[in-house]
Amino acid sequence: MFYMSSDVDWPSVIKKEARGLNGEDLGKVQKVSDTYVTIEKGLIEKTCFSIPKNLVKDYDGHTLRFKIGEEEARNRFQDNKLPSAGESSFSGTK
């Protein structure tokens, strides 16, 4: 079953796989705020992306898919500032 971005249960995507437009591995979802999904890729050399939620294509319960590829994610959203402290968010940490 696929969920469109407006129907996603956002807390459930924490620690799930994130994929780009052509199936590229973007990493694992670490945090979800009101407007951004924060993804981390890599074990030793970590790459972080903060991608706007409006760029989510769908979610199948296991993988969150985006409407952009890895190159665009790197060019536009890599190591962006995290959402402002005033935004509510869900995190995989307790």
FIGU-363711 format. One record per residue (C-alpha): x, y, z. Coordinates in pm, whole numbers. Example, Ala and Ser with C-alpha at 12.3 -4.5 7.8 and 13.67 -1.06 7.14 Angstrom:
{{1230, -450, 780}}
{{1367, -106, 714}}
//
This chain:
{{0, 0, 0}}
{{136, 342, -95}}
{{68, 663, 92}}
{{91, 996, -86}}
{{292, 1262, 97}}
{{-21, 1426, 242}}
{{-135, 1092, 396}}
{{195, 985, 554}}
{{201, 905, 926}}
{{521, 1108, 972}}
{{641, 960, 1303}}
{{637, 615, 1139}}
{{903, 712, 881}}
{{1177, 757, 1143}}
{{1465, 512, 1078}}
{{1308, 409, 745}}
{{1494, 404, 414}}
{{1485, 715, 192}}
{{1517, 686, -186}}
{{1560, 941, -463}}
{{1379, 975, -793}}
{{1568, 695, -969}}
{{1587, 468, -665}}
{{1912, 619, -535}}
{{1984, 549, -170}}
{{1959, 877, 20}}
{{2005, 719, 363}}
{{1778, 674, 665}}
{{1524, 921, 798}}
{{1645, 1068, 1127}}
{{1393, 1343, 1200}}
{{1074, 1496, 1067}}
{{976, 1857, 1135}}
{{674, 2058, 1021}}
{{834, 2122, 681}}
{{1150, 1908, 647}}
{{1263, 1546, 651}}
{{1619, 1507, 783}}
{{1808, 1212, 633}}
{{2152, 1077, 719}}
{{2363, 858, 490}}
{{2688, 679, 567}}
{{2858, 524, 865}}
{{3198, 693, 886}}
{{3161, 985, 648}}
{{2806, 1096, 709}}
{{2606, 1304, 468}}
{{2297, 1485, 594}}
{{2008, 1620, 392}}
{{1716, 1833, 507}}
{{1464, 1791, 227}}
{{1126, 1971, 222}}
{{829, 1743, 288}}
{{658, 1872, -27}}
{{922, 1681, -228}}
{{806, 1345, -91}}
{{655, 1133, -366}}
{{518, 843, -160}}
{{572, 605, 128}}
{{504, 229, 121}}
{{551, 160, 493}}
{{920, 73, 443}}
{{1066, 332, 203}}
{{1009, 707, 176}}
{{1051, 811, -189}}
{{1131, 1163, -304}}
{{1057, 1349, -628}}
{{1425, 1444, -664}}
{{1743, 1248, -733}}
{{2054, 1221, -520}}
{{2246, 1481, -722}}
{{1975, 1743, -674}}
{{1953, 1653, -304}}
{{2330, 1705, -271}}
{{2321, 2035, -463}}
{{2020, 2186, -289}}
{{1965, 2022, 48}}
{{2292, 1875, 177}}
{{2392, 2000, 521}}
{{2121, 2264, 517}}
{{2045, 2433, 844}}
{{1801, 2228, 1044}}
{{1450, 2368, 1080}}
{{1416, 2649, 1327}}
{{1378, 2570, 1695}}
{{1016, 2688, 1682}}
{{909, 2403, 1456}}
{{777, 2085, 1612}}
{{950, 1766, 1508}}
{{963, 1392, 1554}}
{{1296, 1226, 1616}}
{{1423, 873, 1632}}
{{1589, 942, 1967}}
{{1426, 941, 2307}}
//
